Amino acid sequence: MAVIADAAEAARITSLVQRALDKRQPRSYRVQVEPGGVLREDDWYHVVVRSDQDVRNYDFYNVLAEAEAENQDEAKLNVLLVPAVGD
């Protein structure tokens, strides 16, 4: 697995993933792509995401699953959203 070196490609992936997340944001916190958190392994992108309150609940994981599915179905993008560990 490697960090995406092409800034344009990383920005494209970040934008697609954040757009899918924004459609599903929970009411009490935000889920965002972590800056510099786009990695690639073969045909899969691993995108690190974080909630602003380090929330890990059903809604959080549901948002991730739905955003992954949207990117797979609409953008034909193989993406796994990986929760970052809080500070």
N, C-alpha and C positions, 0 to 999 in steps of 0.2 A: 504494500500500500504506500502511495506517495502523495505528497501535497501537490496540487495542481500548479504547475509553473506558469502556464499561460494565463495572464491576468484577465483577459477577455473571456476565456472559457470559465474561469472561476466566477466571474461576475455574472455570466449567463446562468450558471447553475444556481448561484445564490439568489438571483432574481426570481427564477422559476419556483424555487422552493419557498422563498419568503412570500411570494404571491399566493401560493397554495395555503401556507400557514395563515396569512392575513384573512383569508375567507372564513377561517374557522376559529379565530382567537377566542379563548375563554373570556368571560366578563371580568374576572377579578385579577388577571395577570396576562402578560404577553409572552409569546413564544417567538424567539428570534434566532436566525442563523448566527452562529458565532463567527466573528471576523476571522478570516484565514482558516476556517474550519471545513474546507472542501478537499477531500482526498479521493483518489481513484485507485481501484484495483480491478484490472481487466475491464469489463464492461459496466462495472458498478461504481457509483459515486457514494461516498460515505460523507454525510454532511452533519457536522456537529451543531446542535441546537441547545438553547438554554431558555429557561423561563426566568423572568425577572425576579421572582421570589423563590426560585429553586423548588418549585412545586412538582411533586410526582404523584399524580392521582389518575383516576380513570379518564377524566376529561383530557388531561395532558397526553396520555398515550393514545387516546382516540384521535386527537388532533394530528398527531404524528402519523398514525396509520392512514388516515384519510388523505393527508397531504402526499404521502408516498404513493397511494393508489392513484390520485389525480395525476401526478407526474408520470406514472407508468402508463396510464390510459391515454392521456391527452398529449403529452410531450414525448412519449415513448422513451422515457428516461428511467433507467434502473437506478433508483436512489434509496439509500437506507438513512433514516434520520436517527442520529446517535445523540442521546442526552448527555450533556456535559455535567461533570460533577461540580457541585457548588463549592464556593470558597470556604 
